[in-house]
Amino acid sequence: MNKDIAAGKWKQAKGKVREWWGDLTDDDVTRINGKFETFVGVLQERYGYSREQAEEEIERFMREYETETPSPTR
């Protein structure tokens, strides 16, 4: 299953990612670029999370981000 974050959503989510994980640098966020596996690795490096913990944190973030962010209207 592809868990990558679509490029458009990633552009919008970057600010919230920095709020949630304040230790991430701009370079970290640029390197992640919406790629789930890279995101997991960066959280493991910066926070010492296990792989499972990093995945759970990202999934929790995405659930909460989706409920906070209104869908664009047509």
Stockholm file with secondary structure:
# STOCKHOLM 1.0

chainA/1-74         MNKDIAAGKWKQAKGKVREWWGDLTDDDVTRINGKFETFVGVLQERYGYSREQAEEEIERFMREYETETPSPTR
#=GR chainA/1-74 SS CCCCCCHHHHHHHHHHHHHHCTTCCHHHHHHHTTCHHHHHHHHHHHHCCCHHHHHHHHHHHHHHHHHHSCCCCC
#=GC SS_cons        CCCCCCHHHHHHHHHHHHHHCTTCCHHHHHHHTTCHHHHHHHHHHHHCCCHHHHHHHHHHHHHHHHHHSCCCCC
//
